[in-house]
Amino acid sequence: MRINKKVKLVVLGGGTGTFVILSGLKKYSRQLDISAVVTMFDSGGSTGRLRDQLGVLPPGDLRQCLVALSRSDLIWRKLFLYRFDSGDLKGHNFGNLFLSALEKITASYKEALDYCHVLLQCQGRVMPVTFDQAHLLAYYKSGKVINKEAEIDNYRNINDKILKIQLDRKVSVNKSAVACLESAEFVILGPGDIYTSIVPVLLVPEIVQAIKNSKAKIVFFVNLFTKPGETHNFTAKDYVTTIEKYLQRSVDYIIINKEPIKKEIIEHYQHYNSQVVTDDLGTDKRVIRANLLSKRIIRQSEADTVSRSLLRHSYTKTAKIILKIIKSTVL
């Protein structure tokens, strides 16, 4: 599927959902000018320990995006994803340690990222939304207030509900991210944890304004499963309404999976109070329903202390949907 011009596309977010989208789009780097604007407010797992102990910026989401766009030798990609399973480094990811060390020995974080782009032969650009330190602050229906992404992630009370999420301090936006978004033709949001991976990028006001200033079409991928403590009982409409609240505009395309999920997978998620997201989008003309499931079931490393998805969207299927949208729009 060829496109006659190089299309400017920006993926917003972090976590495994953004990793999936970028991994699929990498194949089309000759047709797409790919950028990722990444959340910088993670505080869990290896990333959180490095933030607390070394005072570095959170490397985890950036590292995943860099690896997703990498075309370097397989050994480098495996190295950046490698997680130690014993000793003092147990739970740490090599890529996180590498980025944190680079931050310490280079003149700026931008310079550290430039080295990583070259080393990993990235087929696109990965940009932090900010270079400032900050944490997420969540306000709940019960009156509870939780500070830090990891604590929000660990709060699995299905009887409570997030009313609002914000940053605990004002941050300066990465101006390169603003410029990138203002010239974007397409912006991709999701899939991923909506309150801890996707919305955080939109908590920097200049990012939302940059999207408003652009002529970009917004593509939103709805999650496969709800998440206890964040999106319990959310339907597809709830996901769309939430993202549009923080985006301050409507999305142009809503992508949702229609492929049946195996009973044993559903039962696994139900054990952790997660349900398949109900498609209640009806005849909304923005909706594209497609088979989006990966055939690969992710087995989490015992050294990884952060809860991760068992079933994910497919790299190739999500990329093909995006390319189809682009082709129908720009040609």
C-alpha positions in Angstrom: 0.0 0.0 0.0 1.9 3.0 -1.3 1.4 6.6 -0.3 2.6 9.2 -2.8 4.0 11.6 -0.2 5.6 11.3 3.2 2.9 11.8 5.8 3.6 13.4 9.1 2.3 11.2 11.9 2.6 11.6 15.7 1.9 9.0 18.3 1.1 10.2 21.8 1.3 8.2 25.0 3.6 5.6 26.5 3.6 2.0 27.7 3.0 -1.1 25.8 0.2 0.3 23.7 2.4 2.9 22.1 5.1 0.3 21.7 2.7 -1.8 19.7 1.6 1.1 17.4 5.2 2.2 16.7 6.4 -1.3 16.1 3.8 -1.7 13.4 4.3 1.7 11.8 8.1 1.3 11.6 7.7 -0.9 8.5 6.2 2.1 6.7 9.0 4.6 7.6 9.6 5.3 3.9 6.0 6.6 3.6 5.6 8.0 7.1 7.5 10.7 9.0 7.0 9.1 12.4 7.3 10.8 15.8 6.3 9.9 19.3 5.6 12.4 22.1 6.0 10.5 25.3 4.7 10.8 28.9 7.4 11.6 31.4 5.5 11.0 34.6 6.0 7.2 35.2 7.1 6.3 38.7 6.7 2.5 38.9 9.1 -0.5 38.6 12.6 0.0 37.4 11.8 3.6 36.2 10.5 4.6 39.7 13.5 3.2 41.5 15.9 5.1 39.2 13.9 8.3 39.6 14.0 8.0 43.4 17.6 6.9 43.8 19.4 8.8 41.0 17.1 11.8 40.4 17.0 11.1 36.7 14.0 11.6 34.4 11.9 8.5 33.9 13.4 6.4 31.1 10.9 3.5 30.8 8.4 4.9 28.2 11.1 6.5 26.1 13.1 3.3 26.1 10.1 1.3 24.8 9.4 3.8 22.1 13.1 3.8 21.0 13.2 0.1 20.8 9.9 0.0 18.9 11.3 2.2 16.2 14.7 0.5 16.1 16.1 -1.1 13.0 19.4 -1.9 14.6 20.8 -5.5 15.0 18.5 -7.7 17.1 21.1 -8.0 19.8 20.8 -4.3 20.6 17.0 -4.4 20.7 17.1 -7.5 23.0 19.7 -5.7 25.2 17.5 -2.6 25.6 14.6 -4.8 26.6 16.6 -7.1 28.9 15.5 -7.2 32.6 17.8 -8.5 35.3 16.2 -11.3 37.4 18.6 -11.6 40.3 21.1 -9.7 42.4 21.1 -6.0 43.3 19.8 -5.2 39.8 16.8 -7.5 40.0 13.8 -5.9 38.3 15.9 -3.3 36.5 15.8 -3.0 32.7 19.1 -2.6 30.9 17.7 0.1 28.6 16.5 2.1 31.6 20.0 1.9 33.2 21.7 2.9 29.9 19.4 6.0 29.4 20.0 7.0 33.0 23.7 6.7 32.7 23.7 8.7 29.5 21.7 11.4 31.2 24.4 11.7 33.8 27.3 12.0 31.3 25.8 14.1 28.5 25.2 17.9 28.4 21.5 17.5 28.0 18.8 14.9 27.9 18.2 15.7 24.3 21.8 14.8 23.6 21.4 11.5 25.4 18.4 10.7 23.3 20.2 11.6 20.1 22.9 9.0 20.9 20.2 6.4 21.5 18.5 7.2 18.2 21.8 6.7 16.3 22.7 3.5 18.3 19.3 1.9 17.7 18.9 3.2 14.1 15.4 4.5 14.9 13.1 5.0 12.0 11.5 8.1 13.6 11.9 10.5 16.5 11.1 9.9 20.1 10.5 13.1 22.2 9.7 13.6 25.9 6.7 15.8 26.5 8.8 17.7 29.0 12.3 17.7 30.5 11.0 18.6 33.9 10.3 16.4 36.9 6.6 16.0 37.8 4.1 13.4 39.1 0.5 12.6 38.4 -2.2 13.5 40.9 -5.5 11.7 40.8 -8.8 12.8 42.4 -11.4 10.1 43.2 -15.1 10.1 43.7 -14.6 8.9 47.3 -12.6 12.0 48.0 -9.3 10.1 48.0 -6.3 11.9 46.3 -3.4 9.8 45.1 0.0 11.2 44.1 2.4 9.3 41.7 1.7 7.1 38.7 2.7 3.9 40.5 0.3 4.5 43.4 -2.5 5.3 41.0 -1.7 2.1 39.1 -1.7 0.0 42.3 -5.0 1.4 43.6 -7.4 -1.3 42.4 -10.6 -0.3 44.2 -13.3 -1.1 41.7 -15.9 0.8 43.9 -14.0 4.1 43.4 -13.7 6.2 40.3 -11.2 8.8 39.0 -12.9 12.2 38.6 -9.9 14.2 37.5 -6.2 13.7 36.9 -3.5 16.5 36.8 0.2 17.1 37.3 1.4 18.0 40.8 3.3 21.0 39.4 3.6 23.1 36.3 6.1 21.9 33.7 7.8 23.5 30.7 6.8 21.8 27.4 9.4 20.3 25.1 9.2 22.9 22.2 10.2 20.2 19.7 7.1 18.3 20.6 4.9 21.4 20.0 6.5 22.1 16.6 6.1 18.4 15.6 2.4 18.4 16.6 1.6 21.7 14.9 2.7 20.3 11.6 1.2 16.8 12.1 -1.3 15.4 9.6 -2.3 12.5 11.9 -2.2 12.0 15.6 -2.6 8.6 17.1 -3.9 8.0 20.7 -4.1 4.7 22.4 -4.3 1.9 23.1 -3.0 2.0 26.6 -3.8 2.9 30.2 -5.9 6.0 29.6 -5.1 7.8 32.9 -1.5 6.9 33.3 -0.1 6.6 29.8 -2.3 8.6 27.3 -4.0 11.5 29.2 -0.7 12.5 31.0 0.7 13.8 27.7 -2.4 16.0 27.3 -1.9 17.5 30.8 0.7 19.8 29.4 -1.5 22.7 28.1 0.8 23.6 25.2 0.4 20.0 23.8 -3.4 20.4 23.6 -3.1 23.8 22.0 -0.6 22.5 19.5 -3.1 19.8 18.4 -5.8 22.5 18.1 -3.4 24.6 16.0 -2.8 21.7 13.6 -5.0 20.3 10.9 -4.3 16.8 12.1 -6.8 14.0 12.0 -7.1 12.2 15.4 -7.2 8.4 15.5 -8.1 6.8 18.8 -7.7 3.1 19.6 -10.1 1.8 22.3 -8.6 -0.6 24.8 -9.3 -4.4 24.8 -10.0 -4.6 28.5 -10.9 -2.3 31.4 -8.5 -1.7 34.2 -9.6 -1.9 37.9 -9.0 1.4 39.8 -8.9 3.4 36.5 -11.6 2.3 34.0 -13.7 -0.3 35.8 -17.0 -0.7 34.0 -15.9 1.7 31.2 -17.6 1.1 27.9 -16.1 2.2 24.5 -18.1 5.4 24.8 -16.6 6.1 28.2 -13.1 5.8 26.7 -13.9 8.2 23.9 -15.6 10.7 26.2 -12.6 10.7 28.6 -10.0 11.2 25.9 -12.1 14.0 24.3 -12.4 15.7 27.6 -8.6 16.1 28.0 -8.0 16.6 24.3 -10.6 19.4 24.2 -11.9 18.3 20.8 -13.5 15.4 19.1 -11.5 12.5 17.7 -11.9 11.8 13.9 -11.6 8.0 13.9 -12.4 5.5 16.6 -10.8 2.0 16.2 -12.2 -0.9 18.2 -11.6 -4.6 18.1 -14.3 -6.9 16.8 -12.3 -10.1 16.9 -13.6 -12.7 19.4 -11.3 -13.2 22.5 -10.7 -16.7 23.8 -12.7 -17.7 26.9 -9.6 -18.6 28.9 -8.1 -15.1 28.3 -11.3 -13.4 29.4 -11.4 -15.5 32.5 -7.8 -14.6 33.3 -8.7 -10.9 33.1 -11.9 -11.4 35.1 -9.8 -12.9 37.9 -8.2 -9.5 38.2 -11.5 -7.6 37.9 -11.0 -6.6 34.3 -13.7 -7.0 31.6 -13.8 -6.9 27.8 -14.6 -3.3 26.8 -18.2 -3.3 25.6 -18.7 -1.8 22.1 -21.7 0.6 22.6 -20.6 3.0 19.8 -23.6 2.1 17.6 -23.7 3.7 14.2 -21.2 6.5 15.0 -19.7 7.2 11.5 -16.2 7.7 13.0 -16.0 4.0 14.2 -13.9 1.4 12.4 -14.4 -2.1 13.7 -11.7 -4.6 12.8 -9.9 -7.8 13.9 -7.0 -6.4 15.9 -5.8 -9.1 18.2 -2.2 -10.3 18.4 -1.8 -14.1 18.2 1.0 -13.8 20.7 0.2 -14.2 24.4 2.7 -12.1 26.5 4.2 -14.0 29.4 5.5 -11.5 32.0 9.0 -11.9 33.4 9.1 -12.8 37.1 11.6 -10.0 37.6 9.1 -7.4 36.3 7.1 -5.9 39.2 4.7 -3.9 37.1 1.5 -5.6 36.0 1.3 -5.8 32.2 -1.2 -6.9 29.5 -1.5 -10.6 28.6 -3.3 -9.9 25.3 -2.4 -7.0 23.1 -3.3 -5.4 19.8 -1.4 -6.7 16.8 1.5 -4.7 15.4 0.6 -5.4 11.8 -3.1 -5.1 12.1 -3.0 -1.7 13.8 -0.5 -0.4 11.3 -2.6 -1.6 8.3 -5.7 0.2 9.8 -3.7 3.4 10.2 -2.3 3.2 6.7 -5.8 2.5 5.3 -7.1 5.7 7.0 -4.2 7.7 5.7 -4.6 6.5 2.2 -8.3 7.3 2.2 -7.6 10.8 3.5 -4.5 12.0 1.7 -4.9 10.4 -1.8 
